Amino acid sequence: QVQLVESGGGLVQAGGSLRLSCAASGRTFSIVSMGWFRQAPGKEREFVAAISWYGGITYYADSVQGRFTISRDNAKNTAYLQMNSLKPEDTALYYCAARYPNSRQPTAGNAYDFWGQGTQVTVSS
């Protein structure tokens, strides 16, 4: 099992920045990628970004490409999401997720085995 704890959410004005962190513990040696998803009120959960744990390959949703950057620190078992040029439409509950090896795409929610509790990001206009 893997436990995930997110931090770094908050309230920010449009155009501002936030950095989310996701600390993993437990059987982390089997993790192959970590991802960030978000869910706004009344909307379905959507993919934001993902990173392969050992190769560092990154994936981004079109809506955040060029504004958000995902990274990881293997020594700390932590993934990060640097969010710049935030917009009100980025307001959502952001979830961190981790996956063991499987054949599903890293951009798909059902590819992930473990989820954090979420951290709220609110962007005011």
C-alpha positions as CSV (number, residue, x, y, z in Angstrom):
1,Q,0.0,0.0,0.0
2,V,1.0,3.6,-0.6
3,Q,-0.2,6.6,1.4
4,L,-0.3,10.0,-0.2
5,V,-0.5,13.4,1.5
6,E,-1.0,16.6,-0.5
7,S,-0.2,20.1,0.7
8,G,0.3,23.5,-0.7
9,G,-3.2,24.5,-1.7
10,G,-4.8,27.8,-0.9
11,L,-6.4,31.0,-2.1
12,V,-4.6,33.0,-4.8
13,Q,-5.5,35.8,-7.1
14,A,-5.7,35.3,-10.9
15,G,-2.2,35.4,-12.4
16,G,-0.6,34.1,-9.2
17,S,1.3,30.9,-8.5
18,L,1.0,27.9,-6.1
19,R,3.2,24.8,-5.6
20,L,1.5,21.6,-4.6
21,S,3.4,18.8,-3.0
22,C,2.5,15.1,-2.7
23,A,4.5,13.0,-0.2
24,A,4.3,9.2,-0.7
25,S,5.0,6.6,2.0
26,G,4.7,2.9,2.3
27,R,5.5,0.6,-0.6
28,T,6.9,3.4,-2.8
29,F,9.5,1.3,-4.6
30,S,6.8,-0.2,-6.9
31,I,5.5,3.2,-8.0
32,V,5.9,3.8,-11.7
33,S,4.2,7.1,-12.1
34,M,2.4,9.8,-10.2
35,G,-0.3,12.1,-11.3
36,W,-2.4,15.1,-10.4
37,F,-6.1,15.3,-11.1
38,R,-8.7,17.9,-10.1
39,Q,-12.4,18.2,-9.6
40,A,-14.4,21.4,-9.6
41,P,-17.9,21.6,-8.0
42,G,-20.4,20.0,-10.3
43,K,-17.8,18.7,-12.7
44,E,-16.1,15.4,-13.3
45,R,-12.6,14.7,-12.2
46,E,-10.1,15.6,-14.9
47,F,-6.5,14.8,-15.5
48,V,-4.0,17.6,-15.0
49,A,-0.4,16.2,-15.2
50,A,1.6,13.0,-14.7
51,I,5.2,12.0,-14.4
52,S,7.0,8.7,-14.7
53,W,8.8,8.0,-11.6
54,Y,12.1,6.8,-13.0
55,G,12.3,8.2,-16.5
56,G,10.8,11.6,-15.7
57,I,8.5,11.6,-18.7
58,T,5.8,14.1,-18.3
59,Y,2.2,14.4,-19.5
60,Y,-0.1,17.5,-19.4
61,A,-3.6,18.4,-20.1
62,D,-4.0,20.9,-22.8
63,S,-5.6,23.3,-20.4
64,V,-2.5,23.6,-18.2
65,Q,0.3,23.0,-20.8
66,G,2.8,25.9,-20.5
67,R,1.5,27.0,-17.1
68,F,1.9,24.0,-14.9
69,T,5.0,21.9,-14.3
70,I,5.1,18.5,-12.7
71,S,8.3,17.2,-11.1
72,R,9.4,14.6,-8.6
73,D,12.2,14.1,-6.0
74,N,12.7,10.3,-5.8
75,A,14.9,10.6,-2.7
76,K,12.0,12.3,-0.9
77,N,9.3,10.2,-2.5
78,T,7.6,13.5,-3.3
79,A,5.9,14.8,-6.4
80,Y,5.3,18.5,-7.1
81,L,3.0,20.6,-9.2
82,Q,4.1,24.1,-9.9
83,M,1.2,26.2,-11.0
84,N,1.8,29.6,-12.6
85,S,-0.5,32.1,-14.3
86,L,-3.4,30.7,-12.4
87,K,-6.9,31.3,-13.7
88,P,-10.3,31.2,-11.9
89,E,-11.2,28.1,-13.9
90,D,-8.3,26.3,-12.2
91,T,-10.3,26.4,-9.0
92,A,-10.8,22.8,-7.9
93,L,-9.9,20.2,-5.4
94,Y,-6.6,18.8,-6.5
95,Y,-5.7,15.1,-5.9
96,C,-2.4,13.3,-6.1
97,A,-2.4,9.7,-7.3
98,A,0.2,7.0,-7.6
99,R,0.2,3.8,-9.7
100,Y,1.9,0.5,-9.8
101,P,2.7,-1.1,-13.2
102,N,-0.3,-1.6,-15.4
103,S,-1.2,-1.3,-19.1
104,R,-3.4,1.8,-18.7
105,Q,-2.5,5.3,-19.9
106,P,-1.0,7.5,-17.2
107,T,-3.5,10.2,-18.1
108,A,-6.4,8.0,-17.1
109,G,-7.8,8.1,-13.6
110,N,-8.4,4.4,-13.6
111,A,-4.7,3.8,-14.1
112,Y,-4.0,4.8,-10.5
113,D,-4.1,2.6,-7.5
114,F,-3.7,5.1,-4.7
115,W,-5.1,8.5,-4.1
116,G,-4.6,11.4,-1.6
117,Q,-7.3,13.2,0.2
118,G,-7.0,16.3,-1.9
119,T,-6.0,19.9,-1.4
120,Q,-8.2,22.9,-2.3
121,V,-7.0,25.5,-4.8
122,T,-9.1,28.6,-5.2
123,V,-8.3,31.3,-7.7
124,S,-10.1,34.6,-7.3
125,S,-10.7,36.9,-10.3
